[in-house]
């Protein structure tokens, strides 16, 4: 009886996330905030506000007409796809909607998750990696004007590109904050926004591309802890640690002229900063240097940092899922607003997948009696969200749908084989064409 009650409480907890989101989407305040004109979504149409929202979060990949027919087949429980609305009708409806609706919905579910779930932590910290990537966008006058175009090593003609950046909870697989911006905006400048959104209980992880005195300066001024992989060729402290043969030490770092200027612009001091530098011996014989604000040697001993260093890799995996599994560059519209809708809607659905699968992942960890540890097959998990997410928001039997989805997650697991190292295989990127969508 206790076991059944515990299971019910867990299912009910996650069902409440969907109920919360449903209430938000249906509220007049939310609709008024995110419709682009006062008259939008006021008449009784086949594509009201909520239906448009739910349709866009359904991981669209095929042609819009095929997706619409499949969508109405799902919600009407039909045996065959139904032609209820046309591609043109949807195109007109989405023009009335702001992409900020998906940002607000994502913030609501993320806040609910962290406030109500005993999520995974590292030494009491939420472990948050910050990193960026690029996306190729549809090419037209509007996107060129807003994002600009650039030469690409694998394309004969210039392409329109955007920069994407996210702060990502690597232990819970949740994107806390994300942004799509023009490529001319630097990764470090976007990182400032993520740092502003950081909690004092976060430990921020950075790769070598984020080595800047002024960025460390911001985090110290905001009392946010961090650990960054350092470029040993550019930092005197890193060189000194490597040449000394020591494993770690406290060093002062000083601003360059450029960092002095940036720090002053940001209203920060230009006094030198004390950081703890740590040398990690890699399996291939190389050495990596980390710099961290965690200065307590007893509370955070050296042995903790090798696993911490490898934890950052999960954000790289998230970008692989984003581009290869969710097909983030397979946009359903050509305008900058449609591009943003697709981007933030897919971030929302990826996060919802991570949140609904969380109790399954904990259950898998608690039953590790085999040769290898196991984890959810994320490709299968994302695949199961297709159409299921529609039923979650347009069906009353939420608890049962979540239960079935979590059973699917549990049946689709893969082994984690430790210490597997492969060189990166750089393959030609898949091209997505607006006029040649997959079936």
Secondary structure, 3 states (H helix, E strand, C coil): CHHHHHHHHHHHHHHHHHHHHHHHHHCHHHHHHHECCCCCCCCCCCCCHHHHHHHHCCCCCCCHHHHHHHHHHHHCCCCCCCCCCCHHHHHHHHCCECCHHHHHHHHHHHHHHHHHCCCCCECCEEEEEEEEEEEEECCCHHHHHHHCEECCCCCCCCEEEEEEEEEEECCCCEEEEEEEEECCCCHHHHHHHHHHCCCCCEEEEECHHHCCHHHHHHHHHCCCEEEEEECCCCCHHHHHHHHHCCCEEEEEECCCHHHHHHHHHCCCCCCCEEEEEEEEECCCCCEEEEEECCCCCCCCCHHHHHHHHHHCHHHHHHHHHHHHHCCCCCCCCCCHHHHHHHHHHHHHHHHHHHHHHHHHHHHHHCCCCCCCEEEECHHHHHHHHCCHHHHHHHCCCHHHHHHHHHHHHHHCEEEECCCCCCCCCCCCCCCCCCCCCCC
